[in-house]
Amino acid sequence: MDEHPIRIRPMTLADCDRVAELRVRGWQHAYRGLMPGPYLDALSVPADAARRRDRFLTGDGSVTNLVAEHAGEVVGWAAHGPYREGERHTADAELYAIYVAPARLGTGIGRTLLAATLDHCSDHPRLLLWVLRENTRARRFYERAGFRADGTEETFEAGGAQVPEVRYVRESRA
């Protein structure tokens, strides 16, 4: 990148607006053509920031939010915690989200965030995540990091369309 290293640190309340921007712009960039355009266009950074602040202030501490900084700017975000099977948590961990500023894709920020997440989750048997079935760029990213699709698929609704996801898993390094 340059002489400024990527720094990973815990997210703070002050980061919520920037994290919301990363998430919304990330969805709009990565999921264009995979979800209805009007749904993506209607995503709101202020509404997402309000949800981030609420979750940050009222969370039970089970979710870890990390941000990546480069030269003092927050350029990425990842969140992980217990894997959810319905209403119960398992011994596994789950990567709930990882987003990098679209202009910074391919610069190592995502790999650095993922490495930090793997370190944080090394005491869990496995790290699981869900990725859109048609998101080939993300699937290649996870596969290069040692994740493999395990054959489990689910769909969710976005703007009236059913969006298929596949589950990926990586065994712990421990």
FENLINNOR-V158678 format. One record per run of one state. SS is the DSSP state (~ for helix, > for strand, _ for the rest). FROM is the first residue (numbers start at 1). TO is the last residue. If there is no record, write none. Layout:
# FENLINNOR-V158678
ss = <SS;SS>
from = <FROM;FROM>
to = <TO;TO>
This chain:
# FENLINNOR-V158678
ss = <_;>;_;~;_;>;_;>;_;~;_;~;_;>;_;>;_;>;_;~;_;~;_;>;_;~;_;>;_;>;_>
from = <1;6;11;13;31;32;33;35;36;37;42;45;59;64;71;73;86;88;101;102;105;109;121;126;133;136;145;148;159;161;172>
to = <5;10;12;30;31;32;34;35;36;41;44;58;63;70;72;85;87;100;101;104;108;120;125;132;135;144;147;158;160;171;174>
